[in-house]
Amino acid sequence: ALDRLESGFRQQREFTGDVAHELRTPLAVLRTRLVTFPDQKSVAALHRDVEIMSRVVSQLLDSAEMETLVVDPDERADLHEVATDVAEFVAPLALAQKKAINLSGTKNPVWVNGNAETLRRAIRNLAENAIRHAPPGTAVEILVGPDGTVSVLDRGEGIDPEKREAIFERFVSGDNRRTGGAGLGLSIVKKIVETHGGSISVKNRQNGGAEFKLHFTALSAVQASAMAGTAA
């Protein structure tokens, strides 16, 4: 019975991933056609709809991939480098919305056991979410701590205290930070963080906005060097 149950879950994950993958191409074609449409004022709403659908498809694919995520015990990642990559990647998005993205905290490497690409995906998800909710003229901050923490802070509307736990569950509706999408983004972040042996917390900032904080176990210089030697 357990084998059949696991087989059913696996088939469901594969189906979700396959559907999401197949939807990416027609959405990309539709986006291109909208860009070349003569009357751009008439398609502004369609652009927004396509972007929402594209985000849902990407989240579905990410969600399917996260179900089989395994972290190599000999793999390491530098949180400072990962956060720097994310800040550079989302900067154009922030500027286009008349917002800023700031990177602060330690300037030194912060090594943790983990996969840099999936950690980058988690922090990018939080940063893009913060940018969507930050008011124009404000900045989203990515703060890297020497203790293995990464915080993403904004000056948006904050989080309803009664929904702080629920927002990390799949398909949760009605939280005040949703702007379209399937309600998968934060559940994906949580899955990535927990697979890396970490945790995620959220709180409202004193003068408005929210702070999402990722907690990892920082490696010592000796541990990081040993991992580098193993990888070599």
C-alpha positions in Angstrom: 0.0 0.0 0.0 2.8 2.4 0.8 4.5 1.6 -2.5 1.3 2.3 -4.4 0.9 5.6 -2.4 4.5 6.6 -3.2 4.0 5.7 -6.8 0.9 7.9 -7.0 2.7 10.8 -5.4 5.6 10.4 -7.9 3.2 10.3 -10.9 1.5 13.4 -9.6 4.8 15.3 -9.3 5.8 14.2 -12.7 2.5 15.2 -14.2 2.7 18.7 -12.6 6.2 19.1 -13.9 5.4 18.0 -17.4 2.3 20.2 -17.6 4.2 23.3 -16.4 7.0 22.6 -18.8 4.6 22.3 -21.7 2.9 25.5 -20.9 6.1 27.6 -20.8 6.5 27.6 -24.6 3.0 28.8 -25.6 3.2 31.5 -22.9 6.5 32.7 -24.3 5.1 32.8 -27.8 2.0 34.7 -26.5 4.2 37.2 -24.7 6.3 37.8 -27.8 3.1 38.4 -29.9 1.8 40.9 -27.4 5.0 42.8 -27.5 4.7 43.2 -31.3 1.0 44.0 -31.3 0.4 47.5 -32.8 -1.9 48.9 -30.2 0.1 48.5 -26.9 -2.5 50.3 -24.8 -5.1 47.7 -25.6 -2.9 44.8 -24.5 -1.6 46.2 -21.2 -4.1 44.1 -19.2 -3.2 41.0 -21.3 0.5 41.6 -20.5 -0.3 41.4 -16.8 -2.4 38.3 -17.2 0.4 36.6 -19.1 3.0 37.5 -16.5 0.8 36.1 -13.7 0.3 32.8 -15.7 4.0 32.6 -16.4 4.7 33.0 -12.7 2.2 30.3 -11.8 3.8 27.9 -14.4 7.3 28.6 -13.0 6.1 28.0 -9.5 4.5 24.7 -10.4 7.6 23.5 -12.1 9.8 24.6 -9.1 7.4 22.9 -6.7 7.6 19.6 -8.6 11.4 19.9 -8.7 11.7 20.7 -4.9 10.0 17.4 -4.0 13.1 15.5 -5.1 15.7 18.0 -3.9 18.6 16.5 -2.2 21.6 18.4 -0.8 25.0 16.9 -1.3 26.7 16.7 2.2 30.0 17.7 0.6 28.6 20.7 -1.3 29.0 24.3 -0.1 27.7 27.7 -1.0 28.7 31.2 -0.1 25.6 33.1 1.0 27.2 36.5 0.4 27.9 35.5 -3.3 24.5 34.1 -3.7 22.8 37.2 -2.3 25.0 39.4 -4.5 23.9 37.5 -7.6 20.3 37.9 -6.6 20.6 41.7 -6.0 22.2 42.1 -9.4 19.5 40.0 -11.1 16.5 41.8 -9.6 17.9 45.3 -9.8 16.3 46.0 -13.2 12.9 44.8 -11.9 13.2 47.2 -8.9 14.3 50.1 -11.0 11.5 49.6 -13.5 9.0 50.0 -10.7 10.8 53.1 -9.3 12.2 51.1 -6.3 15.7 50.3 -5.2 17.5 47.1 -4.1 20.2 47.3 -1.5 22.7 44.6 -0.4 24.1 45.0 3.1 25.7 43.0 6.0 29.0 41.2 6.0 31.3 41.6 3.0 33.1 38.3 3.7 32.1 34.8 2.5 29.5 33.0 4.6 29.8 29.4 3.8 27.0 26.9 4.4 26.4 23.3 3.3 24.1 23.7 0.3 23.5 24.1 -3.4 24.1 27.6 -4.6 21.5 27.5 -7.4 18.6 26.4 -5.2 19.6 28.9 -2.5 19.7 31.6 -5.2 16.2 30.6 -6.2 14.9 30.9 -2.6 16.4 34.3 -2.0 15.4 35.6 -5.4 11.8 34.5 -4.8 11.7 36.5 -1.6 13.3 39.5 -3.2 10.9 39.6 -6.1 8.0 39.2 -3.7 9.3 42.1 -1.6 9.7 44.3 -4.7 6.1 43.6 -5.8 4.9 44.8 -2.4 7.3 47.7 -1.7 5.8 51.2 -2.4 7.5 53.2 -5.1 10.4 55.3 -3.8 11.4 52.7 -1.2 14.1 50.2 -1.1 14.2 46.4 -0.6 17.1 45.3 1.4 19.0 42.0 1.4 21.0 41.6 4.6 23.6 38.8 4.9 24.7 38.0 8.4 28.0 36.3 9.3 26.1 33.8 11.4 24.5 32.2 8.3 21.4 34.3 8.0 19.9 36.1 5.1 17.1 38.7 5.6 14.9 40.3 2.9 13.2 43.5 4.1 10.7 45.8 2.5 8.4 48.7 3.4 5.2 47.2 2.1 2.0 46.5 4.0 3.5 43.8 6.2 2.0 40.4 7.2 -1.2 39.8 9.0 -0.1 38.2 12.3 -2.8 35.6 12.1 -1.4 34.4 8.7 2.3 34.2 9.4 2.4 30.5 9.5 -0.3 29.8 6.8 1.6 31.9 4.1 4.2 29.1 3.9 1.6 26.5 3.0 0.8 25.6 -0.6 -2.2 27.2 -2.3 -3.0 29.5 0.6 -5.4 32.2 -0.5 -6.3 35.5 1.0 -3.0 36.6 2.5 -2.3 40.3 2.0 0.9 39.8 0.1 -0.6 37.9 -2.9 -0.7 39.6 -6.2 -1.7 36.8 -8.5 0.0 33.4 -8.7 -0.8 30.0 -7.2 0.3 30.6 -3.6 3.3 28.4 -4.1 6.2 30.9 -3.9 6.7 30.9 -0.1 6.1 27.2 0.2 8.9 26.6 -2.3 11.2 28.9 -0.3 10.4 27.0 2.9 11.1 23.6 1.2 14.5 24.8 -0.1 15.5 26.2 3.3 14.4 23.1 5.2 16.1 20.8 2.8 19.3 22.7 3.6 18.7 22.1 7.3 17.6 25.7 7.9 14.5 27.5 8.9 12.5 30.6 7.8 10.8 33.2 10.0 8.8 36.4 9.3 8.0 39.5 11.3 6.6 43.0 10.7 9.0 45.9 10.9 8.5 48.7 13.4 7.9 51.4 10.8 6.0 49.3 8.3 6.9 46.4 6.1 8.0 42.9 6.6 11.3 41.0 7.2 11.7 37.4 6.0 14.8 35.8 7.5 16.5 32.6 6.4 18.5 30.8 9.1 21.3 28.4 8.1 24.2 26.8 10.0 27.4 28.7 9.0 30.5 26.6 8.4 33.8 27.3 10.1 36.8 28.2 8.0 38.1 24.7 8.6 34.9 23.0 7.5 34.6 25.2 4.4 38.2 24.4 3.4 37.7 20.7 3.9 34.6 20.8 1.6 36.5 22.7 -1.0 39.2 20.0 -0.9 36.7 17.2 -1.2 35.1 18.9 -4.2 38.5 19.4 -5.9 
